[in-house]
Amino acid sequence: MSISSVHSELYPDTKVTDTTQSNQRISISHVEGLKEENEQLPVYRLYRRRFTGLFGFILLALVTGMPWAWFGPISTDVSQDFNISIDQVNWLGNIISCVYLPVSLLVPVLCTRFGIRRCAEVGVMTLLISGWVRYAGTITSLSSEGAYALLILGQFFSAISQPVFQVLGPKYSEMWFDLKGRTTATMVIAIANPVGGAIGQLLSPLVGTARQSILVLAIISTVVVPALFLIESEPPCPPTYAGSKAPQSLYSLVCAMVGKVRINDPAYMTPHERLDFTINTMLFGVLVGATNALSILSAQYFEPEGYNDAISGLFGATLLLSGVIASVVTAPLFDRVLTHHLGITLKILVPIASGAWLSLIWAVKPNNTGGLFAIMVIIGTCSLIMLPVGLELGAEVTRNADGSAAILWCAGNAFGIIFILAEGALRASATASPPYNMHSAFVLHGVFVMVMGASVLFIRAKQARREMDERMAQHLQSNQMVPMDLLGTACSGQSIRSIEKEKSESIRDREKSIPLPDKRDDIRVEMIETVARPNS
């Protein structure tokens, strides 16, 4: 009886395939196919020069963060020295936030077209121009209007340089760092800007008169220029699968957010991902805007209650520097331990930060220096930890690092403008007790942050980008390649579970076809029969 007939009797519903004729041909083609697959395996590498580029980003982000908070602690001195109003001094910070909005949205467009290095060159050039245009406004022969115009123009150029190094931070970490260092790289670049603001708040009242402090800022802006040469656009080989993908445009992200993208498009976002990104944007914007308002209005917040400009600057510096320490400690944990807990982190820290902002309504009073420093530490610790967490979560749910960062930072500066203008209008009159106090502004500030913070309860925070990077790394380690079209589909919104389901279904389809043994199996059966016959 032939083996074919045996298979027909035992498995009547299966398709029997004769492989004896084609076994050799299949073996040869299989070897050639494996060779081609090995040649097409993607190569992921890390380069030591990624740290020099990171150092360049940190230095430039530090210095570009100084101008927007530089005039906060010395607002009264600037007002008297240049014969301008307090509101005009506030606009030296507001102009940066206003110009920041359109520039931050242009950075991803320029990065997609010209690369990270070219964008950094634009940022450094405008930083250098801003420092010396500002200093030109300190010439004593100028009228107050002429001097103020040059100060505003210098701040305008600062507003162009600042978003370049903030928006490109997540993109640089995605292009140069792997899963064990990406969040940490995003963190150090993200916090460098507020650290620069804190340093600016400390230096501006300590280096002399208002005019002398503007000269110091110009010198710092010049000294940092060589850091540009440490930055490169992209490595020869990407560090992860996400780093190997072609960059998506900001327009594709906007279309995905409004549901105008097909499900098989790489930019596609599920409805829950769109909701997560919306909530993340609101939380990020409110918390960054609240911190910006405190940095710019610090003297106006605390001086009416009896605190001098040095103490007012220390309040803002304490908020930012305490957050830096907390971020340095926690960011490596998000890379190596709490790798899938960004959402839980937000749900814990946002309510704490919101409550601390609300407590300022009662805490800002005379002779409460210790209590205010403690509140600043709580706000700084919670808020600055959420800074890299928010940026990374935006990149996770959108798979668009620079586009999501642009929208998040744009929201932060937009809310900063709203807070500053609204709270400036709520300043008490000269006849109030104490004169020009900001109690009504603290009420608006705390209540608004508290209400917006409640939305964190609805966030899910699925880290789709990290899941795909981990899955790709696992398959590379086991030398089992996943088809790139499936990976692209998963990154565009299809879940990993659905891909596994498709794979299992295809395996079941193949199992319906049972191949016959090849000639070597037939030979072994015949030899066993030959040996067994004499014993019978």
HUDA-V255934 format. One record per residue. N is the residue number from 1. SS is DSSP state (H for helix, E for strand, - for the rest). OMEGA is omega in degrees with one decimal (* if undefined). D_LAST is the distance of its C-alpha to the last C-alpha in Angstrom with 2 decimals. Layout:
N&SS&OMEGA&D_LAST + N&SS&OMEGA&D_LAST
//
This chain:
1&-&-178.8&20.14 + 2&-&178.7&22.42 + 3&H&179.0&23.13 + 4&H&-179.9&26.69 + 5&H&176.8&25.94 + 6&H&178.6&23.89 + 7&H&-179.9&26.96 + 8&H&-179.7&29.23 + 9&H&-176.8&27.61 + 10&H&-177.1&27.36 + 11&-&-175.5&30.76 + 12&-&-175.0&32.99 + 13&-&-177.2&36.19 + 14&-&177.3&35.30 + 15&E&-177.7&36.06 + 16&E&-177.6&33.08 + 17&E&179.2&34.09 + 18&-&-177.2&32.29 + 19&-&-176.2&32.71 + 20&-&-177.9&30.71 + 21&-&-170.9&33.87 + 22&-&-174.4&36.29 + 23&H&-178.5&34.44 + 24&H&-179.4&36.09 + 25&H&-179.8&39.48 + 26&H&-178.7&39.25 + 27&H&179.8&38.35 + 28&H&-179.7&41.37 + 29&H&179.5&43.67 + 30&H&178.3&42.48 + 31&H&178.7&43.38 + 32&H&178.6&46.70 + 33&H&177.7&47.35 + 34&H&178.7&46.75 + 35&H&179.3&49.13 + 36&H&179.8&51.77 + 37&H&179.3&51.42 + 38&H&178.3&51.92 + 39&H&-177.4&54.96 + 40&H&178.9&56.36 + 41&-&177.4&55.94 + 42&-&-180.0&59.41 + 43&-&178.7&60.87 + 44&-&-177.0&62.92 + 45&-&173.2&65.23 + 46&-&-178.0&68.15 + 47&-&-178.6&71.21 + 48&-&-178.1&73.64 + 49&H&174.5&76.59 + 50&H&-179.7&75.93 + 51&H&176.5&77.91 + 52&H&175.5&80.93 + 53&H&177.4&81.00 + 54&H&178.2&80.69 + 55&H&176.3&83.62 + 56&H&176.9&85.66 + 57&H&-178.1&84.96 + 58&H&-179.2&86.02 + 59&H&-177.2&89.30 + 60&H&176.9&90.26 + 61&H&176.5&89.33 + 62&H&-174.2&91.46 + 63&H&179.0&94.53 + 64&H&177.0&94.22 + 65&-&-176.8&94.11 + 66&-&-171.6&97.46 + 67&H&-173.2&99.99 + 68&H&177.9&99.17 + 69&H&-173.7&100.02 + 70&H&-173.4&102.53 + 71&-&-178.8&105.62 + 72&-&-178.6&104.62 + 73&-&-177.1&106.01 + 74&-&-176.0&109.10 + 75&H&179.6&109.87 + 76&H&179.8&113.33 + 77&H&179.1&114.22 + 78&H&179.2&113.10 + 79&H&-178.5&115.10 + 80&H&-175.3&118.25 + 81&H&-178.4&117.81 + 82&-&178.0&117.19 + 83&-&177.3&119.39 + 84&-&-177.1&116.68 + 85&-&177.1&115.56 + 86&H&178.3&112.62 + 87&H&176.8&110.95 + 88&H&175.8&111.26 + 89&H&178.0&109.57 + 90&H&-178.8&106.75 + 91&H&172.0&106.26 + 92&H&172.0&105.48 + 93&H&-179.3&102.22 + 94&H&-177.0&101.94 + 95&H&177.6&102.17 + 96&H&179.3&98.98 + 97&H&-178.6&97.14 + 98&H&-179.4&98.57 + 99&H&179.7&97.70 + 100&H&-173.5&94.33 + 101&H&-179.8&93.22 + 102&H&-177.7&93.14 + 103&H&-179.3&92.25 + 104&H&178.2&89.15 + 105&H&177.4&87.87 + 106&H&-176.6&88.55 + 107&H&177.7&86.63 + 108&H&178.8&83.11 + 109&H&179.3&84.33 + 110&H&179.5&85.66 + 111&H&179.0&82.58 + 112&H&-175.4&80.27 + 113&H&-172.0&82.41 + 114&H&178.9&83.61 + 115&-&-176.1&81.35 + 116&H&-175.4&82.03 + 117&H&-178.9&84.07 + 118&H&176.5&86.55 + 119&H&178.5&87.15 + 120&H&177.6&87.76 + 121&H&177.0&90.36 + 122&H&-179.8&92.23 + 123&H&-179.8&92.17 + 124&H&-179.4&93.55 + 125&H&-179.7&96.27 + 126&H&176.3&97.56 + 127&H&179.7&97.40 + 128&H&179.0&99.64 + 129&H&-175.8&102.07 + 130&H&-177.2&102.30 + 131&H&-174.8&103.37 + 132&H&171.5&106.32 + 133&H&175.8&107.46 + 134&H&-178.7&107.70 + 135&H&177.0&109.66 + 136&H&178.6&112.06 + 137&-&179.8&113.00 + 138&-&178.7&114.41 + 139&-&-172.4&117.34 + 140&-&-179.0&120.42 + 141&-&-179.8&122.50 + 142&-&172.6&120.28 + 143&-&179.7&121.25 + 144&H&178.8&119.12 + 145&H&179.7&117.82 + 146&H&178.4&116.93 + 147&H&-179.6&115.24 + 148&H&178.3&113.24 + 149&H&178.8&112.15 + 150&H&176.0&110.73 + 151&H&178.6&108.98 + 152&H&-179.3&107.37 + 153&H&177.0&106.37 + 154&H&176.7&104.77 + 155&H&176.9&102.81 + 156&H&178.5&101.78 + 157&H&175.3&100.14 + 158&H&-179.7&98.49 + 159&H&176.6&96.98 + 160&H&-176.7&95.27 + 161&H&-173.6&93.73 + 162&H&-177.0&92.52 + 163&H&-178.8&89.88 + 164&H&-174.0&88.29 + 165&H&173.5&86.82 + 166&H&-176.1&86.10 + 167&H&-176.1&84.27 + 168&H&-179.6&82.24 + 169&H&178.1&81.03 + 170&H&178.7&77.86 + 171&H&178.7&77.13 + 172&H&179.6&77.47 + 173&H&177.6&75.15 + 174&H&-177.0&72.54 + 175&H&-170.5&72.80 + 176&H&-172.6&72.69 + 177&-&179.1&70.98 + 178&-&-175.2&67.50 + 179&-&-178.2&66.62 + 180&-&-179.4&67.52 + 181&-&-173.2&71.06 + 182&H&-179.5&72.05 + 183&H&178.6&73.80 + 184&H&178.2&75.61 + 185&H&177.0&76.88 + 186&H&-178.1&78.08 + 187&H&-174.1&79.77 + 188&H&176.6&81.77 + 189&H&-177.4&83.03 + 190&H&-176.7&83.88 + 191&H&178.9&85.83 + 192&H&-179.4&87.60 + 193&H&175.6&89.94 + 194&H&174.3&91.14 + 195&H&174.7&91.36 + 196&H&175.8&93.68 + 197&H&178.8&95.68 + 198&H&177.8&95.91 + 199&H&177.2&97.07 + 200&H&178.0&99.60 + 201&H&178.9&100.93 + 202&H&-174.3&101.37 + 203&H&-170.2&102.96 + 204&H&177.8&105.34 + 205&-&-173.4&107.76 + 206&-&-171.9&107.56 + 207&-&177.5&108.39 + 208&-&-179.4&112.00 + 209&-&-180.0&113.74 + 210&H&-179.9&112.07 + 211&H&177.9&112.94 + 212&H&179.5&111.57 + 213&H&177.9&108.28 + 214&H&175.4&107.85 + 215&H&179.0&108.30 + 216&H&179.1&105.64 + 217&H&177.5&103.20 + 218&H&179.2&103.95 + 219&H&178.4&103.29 + 220&H&179.7&99.95 + 221&H&179.4&98.95 + 222&H&-176.0&99.74 + 223&H&-173.8&98.01 + 224&H&-175.3&94.63 + 225&H&-178.6&94.47 + 226&H&177.7&92.39 + 227&H&178.0&89.48 + 228&H&-174.0&88.76 + 229&H&176.0&87.28 + 230&H&-171.5&84.49 + 231&-&173.6&82.99 + 232&-&-175.6&80.48 + 233&-&-176.3&79.22 + 234&-&-179.8&75.43 + 235&-&176.6&72.80 + 236&-&176.8&70.74 + 237&-&-177.5&67.55 + 238&-&179.5&67.64 + 239&-&-177.2&66.69 + 240&-&175.9&64.88 + 241&H&178.9&63.75 + 242&H&178.7&67.06 + 243&H&-179.6&68.95 + 244&H&-176.4&67.22 + 245&-&175.3&68.27 + 246&-&-177.6&71.27 + 247&-&175.9&74.31 + 248&-&-177.3&75.27 + 249&-&175.0&78.87 + 250&H&179.0&81.20 + 251&H&179.1&81.67 + 252&H&177.3&77.97 + 253&H&178.3&78.18 + 254&H&177.8&81.22 + 255&H&178.6&79.51 + 256&H&-178.9&76.45 + 257&H&179.4&78.76 + 258&-&175.4&80.39 + 259&-&-178.2&77.09 + 260&-&-178.7&77.69 + 261&-&178.7&74.39 + 262&-&-174.0&71.22 + 263&-&179.4&68.14 + 264&-&178.3&66.23 + 265&-&179.3&69.14 + 266&-&-178.7&68.73 + 267&-&-174.9&72.05 + 268&-&176.3&70.97 + 269&-&176.9&71.67 + 270&-&178.7&70.54 + 271&H&-178.8&73.37 + 272&H&175.2&72.74 + 273&H&176.7&72.82 + 274&H&177.3&76.15 + 275&H&179.0&77.44 + 276&H&-178.5&76.29 + 277&H&177.1&78.03 + 278&H&179.0&81.20 + 279&H&179.5&81.35 + 280&H&178.8&80.58 + 281&H&179.7&83.36 + 282&H&-180.0&85.88 + 283&H&179.6&85.08 + 284&H&-178.3&85.12 + 285&H&-177.8&88.34 + 286&H&-177.5&90.20 + 287&H&176.7&89.30 + 288&H&178.8&90.05 + 289&H&178.4&93.23 + 290&H&179.1&94.39 + 291&H&177.0&93.90 + 292&H&180.0&95.73 + 293&H&178.4&98.62 + 294&H&-179.5&98.90 + 295&H&-176.4&98.98 + 296&H&-175.8&101.70 + 297&-&-173.1&103.79 + 298&H&-179.7&103.38 + 299&H&-179.1&107.08 + 300&H&176.3&108.17 + 301&H&-164.6&105.80 + 302&H&-178.4&106.97 + 303&H&176.9&110.43 + 304&H&179.9&112.28 + 305&H&174.6&110.89 + 306&-&179.2&112.38 + 307&-&-178.7&109.58 + 308&-&-174.5&110.61 + 309&H&178.4&108.82 + 310&H&178.4&106.99 + 311&H&178.3&105.48 + 312&H&176.4&104.64 + 313&H&178.6&102.75 + 314&H&176.8&100.92 + 315&H&179.4&99.74 + 316&H&179.5&98.00 + 317&H&177.9&96.73 + 318&H&178.1&95.30 + 319&H&-174.0&93.40 + 320&H&-176.0&91.83 + 321&H&174.5&91.19 + 322&H&176.0&89.61 + 323&H&178.2&87.27 + 324&H&-179.7&86.41 + 325&H&179.6&85.39 + 326&H&-179.6&83.23 + 327&H&179.2&81.60 + 328&H&-179.3&80.83 + 329&H&-170.8&79.09 + 330&H&-175.6&77.12 + 331&H&176.1&76.09 + 332&H&177.6&73.37 + 333&H&178.3&71.99 + 334&H&178.0&71.58 + 335&H&-168.6&69.63 + 336&H&-177.0&67.24 + 337&-&-177.6&67.35 + 338&-&-171.4&68.98 + 339&-&-176.8&67.33 + 340&-&-174.0&66.96 + 341&-&177.8&70.02 + 342&H&-179.1&72.91 + 343&H&179.0&73.58 + 344&H&178.1&73.69 + 345&H&178.2&76.07 + 346&H&-177.1&78.45 + 347&H&177.0&78.41 + 348&H&-170.6&79.42 + 349&H&-177.7&82.00 + 350&H&177.6&83.82 + 351&H&179.2&85.26 + 352&H&179.0&86.42 + 353&H&179.8&88.16 + 354&H&177.8&89.71 + 355&H&178.6&91.13 + 356&H&176.4&92.59 + 357&H&179.3&94.34 + 358&H&-177.0&95.73 + 359&H&178.8&97.08 + 360&H&178.2&99.42 + 361&H&-177.4&101.67 + 362&H&-174.0&102.78 + 363&H&-178.6&102.00 + 364&-&179.9&104.33 + 365&-&-178.4&107.57 + 366&-&173.6&109.94 + 367&-&177.2&108.90 + 368&-&-175.0&105.19 + 369&H&-178.8&103.92 + 370&H&178.8&101.13 + 371&H&179.8&99.79 + 372&H&176.4&99.81 + 373&H&179.2&97.96 + 374&H&178.6&95.27 + 375&H&178.0&94.89 + 376&H&178.1&94.70 + 377&H&180.0&91.85 + 378&H&-179.7&89.91 + 379&H&-179.0&90.50 + 380&H&-179.2&89.62 + 381&H&-178.0&86.44 + 382&H&-173.5&85.07 + 383&H&-175.7&86.38 + 384&H&170.7&85.33 + 385&H&-179.1&81.81 + 386&H&179.9&81.54 + 387&H&176.1&82.80 + 388&H&178.5&79.54 + 389&H&178.7&77.50 + 390&H&179.4&79.32 + 391&H&179.1&78.93 + 392&H&179.1&75.21 + 393&H&175.5&74.65 + 394&H&177.4&76.56 + 395&H&-179.0&74.29 + 396&H&-174.0&71.17 + 397&H&-179.3&71.99 + 398&H&-172.0&73.49 + 399&-&-179.0&71.37 + 400&-&-169.1&74.76 + 401&H&-176.3&76.11 + 402&H&178.2&79.50 + 403&H&179.3&80.23 + 404&H&178.2&79.61 + 405&H&178.3&81.61 + 406&H&-179.8&84.49 + 407&H&-179.4&84.67 + 408&H&-179.6&84.43 + 409&H&176.3&87.16 + 410&H&177.6&89.27 + 411&H&179.3&89.09 + 412&H&179.5&90.08 + 413&H&176.8&93.18 + 414&H&177.4&94.08 + 415&H&175.9&94.11 + 416&H&177.3&96.05 + 417&H&-179.7&98.78 + 418&H&180.0&98.90 + 419&H&-174.7&99.25 + 420&H&-179.3&101.91 + 421&H&-178.2&104.07 + 422&H&-177.5&103.81 + 423&H&173.4&104.49 + 424&H&178.0&107.34 + 425&H&-178.9&108.94 + 426&-&178.5&108.53 + 427&-&-178.0&110.44 + 428&-&-178.1&113.29 + 429&-&179.9&116.92 + 430&-&-178.6&119.38 + 431&-&-179.0&120.90 + 432&-&178.9&117.63 + 433&-&-6.8&116.87 + 434&-&-178.8&115.64 + 435&-&175.6&116.74 + 436&-&179.5&114.05 + 437&-&-174.4&111.26 + 438&-&-176.7&107.80 + 439&H&179.8&106.95 + 440&H&178.0&106.41 + 441&H&177.8&104.15 + 442&H&177.5&101.97 + 443&H&177.9&101.66 + 444&H&-176.8&100.47 + 445&H&-175.5&98.18 + 446&H&-177.6&96.47 + 447&H&-178.5&96.12 + 448&H&179.0&94.71 + 449&H&-178.2&92.08 + 450&H&-178.7&91.14 + 451&H&-179.6&90.73 + 452&H&179.7&88.65 + 453&H&-179.8&86.50 + 454&H&-178.8&85.40 + 455&H&-179.5&83.33 + 456&H&-179.9&80.75 + 457&H&-175.5&79.21 + 458&H&-177.1&77.81 + 459&-&179.3&76.06 + 460&-&172.0&72.25 + 461&-&173.9&71.96 + 462&-&-175.6&68.43 + 463&-&-174.1&67.82 + 464&H&-178.4&66.00 + 465&H&179.1&66.74 + 466&H&179.1&65.32 + 467&H&-179.0&62.16 + 468&H&177.3&61.51 + 469&H&179.3&62.26 + 470&H&-179.5&59.88 + 471&H&179.0&57.12 + 472&H&179.3&57.57 + 473&H&178.4&57.55 + 474&H&-179.8&54.30 + 475&H&176.8&52.54 + 476&H&179.2&53.92 + 477&H&179.8&52.63 + 478&-&-179.7&49.10 + 479&-&176.3&49.42 + 480&-&-176.7&48.92 + 481&-&171.3&51.71 + 482&-&178.0&53.20 + 483&-&-176.0&54.64 + 484&H&179.0&58.36 + 485&H&176.8&59.25 + 486&H&178.7&57.67 + 487&H&177.5&59.57 + 488&H&178.5&62.76 + 489&H&-180.0&62.18 + 490&H&178.8&61.71 + 491&H&-180.0&64.86 + 492&-&173.6&66.74 + 493&-&-179.6&66.11 + 494&-&-177.5&62.53 + 495&-&178.6&60.91 + 496&H&179.9&57.88 + 497&H&-179.9&56.13 + 498&H&178.0&56.48 + 499&H&177.8&54.98 + 500&H&178.6&51.96 + 501&H&178.7&51.60 + 502&H&179.6&51.66 + 503&H&-178.8&48.97 + 504&H&177.7&46.66 + 505&H&179.6&47.24 + 506&H&177.9&46.33 + 507&H&178.6&43.10 + 508&H&177.9&42.16 + 509&H&-179.7&42.95 + 510&H&-178.9&40.62 + 511&H&177.8&37.77 + 512&-&178.5&37.98 + 513&E&-177.4&36.60 + 514&E&-178.5&32.92 + 515&E&176.3&31.98 + 516&-&175.5&28.66 + 517&-&179.1&26.65 + 518&-&-173.9&27.77 + 519&H&179.6&26.02 + 520&H&176.6&24.85 + 521&H&179.1&22.87 + 522&H&-179.6&21.31 + 523&H&-178.9&20.41 + 524&H&178.0&18.76 + 525&H&-179.7&16.54 + 526&H&179.8&15.52 + 527&H&177.9&14.84 + 528&H&178.6&12.55 + 529&H&-179.4&10.47 + 530&H&179.8&10.67 + 531&H&-174.5&9.64 + 532&H&-173.6&6.57 + 533&H&179.9&5.22 + 534&H&179.5&5.41 + 535&H&176.7&3.78 + 536&-&*&0.00
//
